[in-house]
């Protein structure tokens, strides 16, 4: 039974005006179910999305387009669409359907929500699609299908074998130390075979990452971490703002995590930031750095020939991990769901003494909680075409307005540049809007003699620098994402 929902006119008008994009399709009821299946496939195989069936579009003589709500005459009229939908996924969990009606509008609009799925979903023609912008692109080559299987986690690159001698791993210091600590009565080659890390005396990618002393020799350009330090707050670093040549961290996966966290922490603690009481050291919780780096090493897509990058700016850290989010994980559910792209790497890592992923499944939650305890902004995630980036801003959790008023408690005036430093806001115009809101409320005013690039703001005469939003005691800390 499909739900039926009555919506108000203003909500119906918003739906009519929706623009098609990476996460949204708006179609007329005349759309053939087979063609609709391409959108279902594309959304399910990429990042999920929504389809609204029942919006007619007419081209006008001036080149513009007129949209109208023109739904199905009754709910049974959409049966052909449901017959197609139910053939696309075995478990029927690849869509959610709701009929929408609105007083004064013609017919029933069908709203389909398509989540990103664990499995590959094909269209009725038997071909899978991927979403790119507002387009459904067919995956019609062997290479494209192989990449889609890797992206979805149907296959994993960690099981690929490498044409190198087994002794590259079985005689390594890392392997010997691990065996003495964890399996003292076993032999390396026998134990590795029992864990499916050796295949016909050839080590797998997971085996090399875990137990080779220097995996980078066998897996160049995809198994190290590069650390960049930019003396800048700009959106992108440049060669001119690079403090020194990038640092390359190498070693087995365990050592990689430890050394990368230590190096990043040391470099960050050398930075001073303008705070409410003058210059102060930047401090990120070590748990956050540890969990985000661990997540990057264990969950990255090793089929991409690219190293993990840690970019340290004056006001933030960026950790870029090659590969898109695995399986059914999206920017909106990554804290409440799991999909292991590299299950052997993750499982065997838990056997190491003081394993970096001992709290399996809690890594990013721990990172978010640690930032919350220091009253810093939650990490932000962005998914690009071939990577996932985590942003750690050194910005207070409180509102920008609170930060400005707190600063003016002990300082006579504040400029746009200083405001951006203490709030973590990157845009000059966004910072101006904060000042304008406070000015509109009568809390601050411009310093009359300072104009143009020198403009500044101060408390109004007789004004009080009170907390604009109150000090929260219980608050939600939702993940912040960049779509």
Order of alpha helices (4+ residues) and beta strands (2+ residues): beta-alpha-beta-alpha-beta-beta-beta-alpha-beta-beta-beta-beta-alpha-alpha-alpha-alpha-beta-beta-alpha-beta-beta-alpha-beta-beta-alpha-beta-beta-alpha-alpha-beta-beta-alpha-beta-alpha-alpha-beta-beta-beta
